[in-house]
Amino acid sequence: MAVDNLPDDWHVFDNAEQLAHRVTLEILAEAKKAIEERGAFHFITAGGTTPNRCYEMLSKAKADWSKWHIYMGDERVLHFNDSERNSQALLKHWLNNNDIPAKNIHFINTEAGAEKSAKQYACLFDSVAEFDLCLLGMGEDGHTASLFPGHNESEYIQTICCEEVCENAFVSAPIIIENNSPKAPSQRVSLNYVAFSKSRLLIKLVTGANKQEAVSKWLHDNKPLPISLINGKKTKVYLDQAAIG
Ligand SMILES: O=C(O)[C@H](O)[C@@H](O)[C@H](O)[C@H](O)COP(=O)(O)O
């Protein structure tokens, strides 16, 4: 695909390593700016394997970690120590070797059950006015976080609100439980479209030749994929050359 025909907010890197390097520098710069301007950095991390290299680079970086707050875009419903948990990938590649205070690390506690953890996360989510940065990966079918094509408003999805907030106002649920995920495990807890839109900057990360078909649909199909429906106040798409083809 010709790189010059891509939308303005799409950026193509020679390879995944260069992309990870650039994203890591951008995360650190956004954190510095947020801390200078607002005293804290609220960061929604992505699941899957694509961001792991960024997390490794962050584990070797220097920053004012005491002001960082870490959130998750989605979590798989598994035991806490299961290596397939997104939180385990974060711990292994970054947080086990970092000084971010434990109280600032907000995992989705799916080991307590999908519903309980989703309710807790909805309230936590509502307590933060705005998130400074959000990373997202994309699956081969165009899903992102645990938002799968054709599942929105289907029988597979439960929408979860923070009770205190929902009782008092008409608000869209920020969290969903996916009960029939095409990607294992079948049950997952995820931020919803409305929740991701609370991000000041949202960066979508897409690497590898196995993503080419979805990238092509994203650009040319009339039927929007979850990855194309999600936006922050500002949105960027970072791809490596392999994903473009
Ligand atoms: O828990 C998950 O599986 C995700 O959050 C999911 O949306 C992931 O980001 C994409 O499937 C990309 O996964 P890869 O980065 O491994 O390709």
The ligand as a MOL file (V3000), in Angstrom:
LIG
                    3D

  0  0  0     0  0            999 V3000
M  V30 BEGIN CTAB
M  V30 COUNTS 17 16 0 0 0
M  V30 BEGIN ATOM
M  V30 1 O -6.1420 -8.6420 25.7560 0
M  V30 2 C -5.9780 -8.5490 24.5590 0
M  V30 3 O -5.8100 -9.5340 23.8500 0
M  V30 4 C -6.0290 -7.2070 23.9390 0
M  V30 5 O -6.0080 -6.1070 24.6530 0
M  V30 6 C -6.2260 -7.1550 22.4600 0
M  V30 7 O -7.0900 -6.1660 22.0120 0
M  V30 8 C -4.8500 -6.9800 21.8300 0
M  V30 9 O -4.3590 -5.6930 22.0590 0
M  V30 10 C -4.9070 -7.2560 20.3480 0
M  V30 11 O -5.4830 -8.5110 20.1140 0
M  V30 12 C -3.5270 -7.2300 19.7250 0
M  V30 13 O -2.7660 -8.2610 20.2840 0
M  V30 14 P -1.2610 -8.4400 19.8610 0
M  V30 15 O -0.5710 -7.1750 20.2530 0
M  V30 16 O -0.7800 -9.6070 20.6520 0
M  V30 17 O -1.2660 -8.6620 18.3880 0
M  V30 END ATOM
M  V30 BEGIN BOND
M  V30 1 2 1 2
M  V30 2 1 2 3
M  V30 3 1 2 4
M  V30 4 1 4 5
M  V30 5 1 4 6
M  V30 6 1 6 7
M  V30 7 1 6 8
M  V30 8 1 8 9
M  V30 9 1 8 10
M  V30 10 1 10 11
M  V30 11 1 10 12
M  V30 12 1 12 13
M  V30 13 1 13 14
M  V30 14 2 14 15
M  V30 15 1 14 16
M  V30 16 1 14 17
M  V30 END BOND
M  V30 END CTAB
M  END
